[in-house]
Amino acid sequence: MTATNTLASEEFCQRGMDLLAAGAAAEAADAFHAAIAADSANIEAHHGLVRALRDAGRLEQSVGAALALTVLTPSDPLAHTALSISLQTAGHVPEAEAAAARARVLEWKIQLQSPPQESSQDESLAARDLQS
C-alpha cells in the first residue's frame, strides 16, 4: 500500500461522508467502494459503506458489507453493532439479536481489560481517609 493509495482512499471516504450527509446514499456507496478499492484496510470506509448501502435500501448488500467488516475487525464491537443494525433493517431478527449479543460481549471484554477507574466519590473518600 502506498501513501498515494491511502490519501486517495481518505479523499474518497470523505466524499462518501459528505454525500451521505447530503442524503445521496447511493452515490456515497460508490465513493466508499472507491475508498476501499484504494485501501482495503480503511475501516472507516467499510463502516460508511455499510451505512450508505442501508440508507440506499440495498439491505442485503449492507448485510454483506457488514459481514465483511466483522471479518476485517472481529474484535470490534462497532462492527458487530453495524451488522446487527443491518440485519434488523433487512428483517433478519434472530441473526440481528445474535450480532448485538456478540457486540455486547466484545464491549465487556474491552471493559474488563481496562484498568478500573475510581469515581469522584471514591477519590473524595480516599482523600478524606488520608486526612484522618
C-alpha positions in Angstrom: 0.0 0.0 0.0 1.4 3.4 -0.9 0.9 6.7 0.7 -0.9 7.8 -2.5 -3.4 5.0 -2.2 -4.0 5.8 1.4 -4.5 9.5 0.6 -6.9 8.6 -2.3 -8.8 6.3 0.0 -9.2 9.0 2.6 -10.4 11.5 0.0 -13.0 9.0 -1.4 -14.0 8.3 2.2 -14.5 12.0 3.0 -16.5 12.4 -0.2 -18.7 9.4 0.8 -19.3 11.0 4.2 -20.3 14.3 2.6 -22.6 12.5 0.1 -24.2 10.5 2.9 -24.8 13.7 5.0 -26.4 15.3 1.9 -28.8 12.3 1.6 -27.2 10.9 -1.5 -26.7 7.4 -0.2 -26.3 5.5 -3.5 -23.5 7.9 -4.6 -22.0 7.7 -1.1 -21.8 3.9 -1.5 -19.9 4.4 -4.8 -17.4 6.7 -3.1 -16.9 4.2 -0.2 -16.4 1.4 -2.7 -13.7 3.6 -4.4 -12.1 4.2 -1.0 -12.0 0.5 -0.2 -10.6 -0.2 -3.7 -7.8 2.2 -3.0 -7.1 0.9 0.5 -8.9 -2.2 1.7 -7.7 -1.5 5.3 -9.7 1.7 5.5 -12.1 0.6 8.3 -13.9 4.0 8.3 -14.8 3.4 4.6 -16.1 0.0 5.4 -18.4 1.4 8.1 -19.5 4.1 5.7 -20.3 1.6 3.0 -22.5 -0.4 5.4 -24.4 2.7 6.3 -24.7 4.0 2.8 -26.0 0.7 1.4 -28.5 0.5 4.2 -29.7 4.1 3.6 -29.9 3.4 -0.1 -32.3 0.5 0.6 -29.7 -2.1 -0.6 -30.2 -4.1 2.6 -28.7 -7.5 1.7 -25.7 -5.7 0.3 -25.4 -3.8 3.5 -25.5 -7.1 5.5 -22.8 -8.4 3.2 -20.6 -5.3 3.7 -21.2 -5.6 7.5 -20.2 -9.2 7.5 -17.0 -8.3 5.6 -16.3 -5.6 8.2 -16.6 -8.2 11.1 -14.1 -10.4 9.3 -11.7 -7.5 9.0 -12.2 -6.4 12.6 -13.5 -9.4 14.5 -13.0 -7.9 18.0 -14.6 -4.5 17.2 -17.9 -4.1 18.9 -19.0 -1.4 16.5 -18.6 -3.7 13.5 -20.9 -6.3 15.1 -23.3 -3.5 16.0 -23.3 -2.3 12.4 -24.0 -5.9 11.4 -26.9 -6.1 13.9 -28.5 -2.9 12.6 -28.2 -4.0 9.0 -29.6 -7.5 9.8 -32.5 -5.9 11.8 -33.3 -3.5 9.0 -33.3 -6.4 6.5 -35.7 -8.3 8.7 -33.3 -10.9 9.9 -34.2 -10.5 13.6 -32.7 -13.6 15.2 -29.4 -13.0 13.4 -29.5 -9.3 14.4 -30.0 -10.3 18.1 -27.1 -12.7 17.9 -24.8 -10.0 16.4 -26.0 -7.5 19.1 -25.1 -10.0 21.8 -21.7 -10.5 20.2 -21.1 -6.8 20.3 -22.0 -6.6 24.0 -19.7 -9.4 24.9 -16.8 -7.8 23.0 -17.5 -4.5 24.7 -17.5 -6.2 28.1 -14.2 -7.9 27.2 -12.7 -4.4 26.4 -14.1 -3.0 29.7 -12.5 -5.9 31.7 -9.1 -5.3 30.1 -9.2 -1.6 31.0 -7.9 -0.7 34.5 -10.6 0.3 36.9 -11.1 4.0 37.3 -12.1 5.5 40.6 -15.1 7.6 40.6 -15.1 11.2 42.0 -16.9 9.9 45.1 -14.2 7.2 45.7 -11.5 9.8 45.3 -13.2 12.1 47.8 -13.5 9.3 50.3 -9.8 8.3 49.8 -8.7 11.9 50.3 -10.8 12.2 53.5 -9.3 8.9 54.8 -5.8 10.3 54.1 -6.5 13.4 56.1 -7.8 11.4 59.2 
